[in-house]
Amino acid sequence: MSKNPIINAFSASAYILVVASIFNLVARTQGNKPDTFFAPVAFLSLFTLSAAIMAYLFFYQPFNLFINGKKKEATTLCLQSIGAFGVITTAIWIFIIAGII
C-alpha cells in the first residue's frame, strides 16, 4: 500500500469503519428476521475478504522491500504499521470505555 505506517494504519481503520457502518445499516433493515443458511456464508466471505485487504495494507510493501533485499526496512515498516494500528485501536477502546464515543 504505502511506505508510511500511519497511512497504512488509518487505511485499515477506515476499512473497518466502512464495514461496521454497512453492518449497522443492514442490521437496522433486517429487524428480528432469523438467520438463514447465507448468514454464515456471508460472514465467512467477508472475513476472507477482510483478511486479504488487511494483508495487503500491512504486508504488501514490507514484502516488496524484503524481496528486494531490504530486510531491516521491511521489518521496521511492518512493525510500525502494526504498532500504529495498535495505537489507533487502543485509542478507540479508551474512548468507548470512557463513554466519549
Secondary structure by P-SEA (a helix, b strand, c coil): ccccaaaaaaaaaaaaaaaaaaaaaaaaaacccccccaaaaaaaaaaaaaaaaaaaaccaaaaaaaaacaaaaaaaaaaaaaaaaaaaaaaaaaaaaaccc
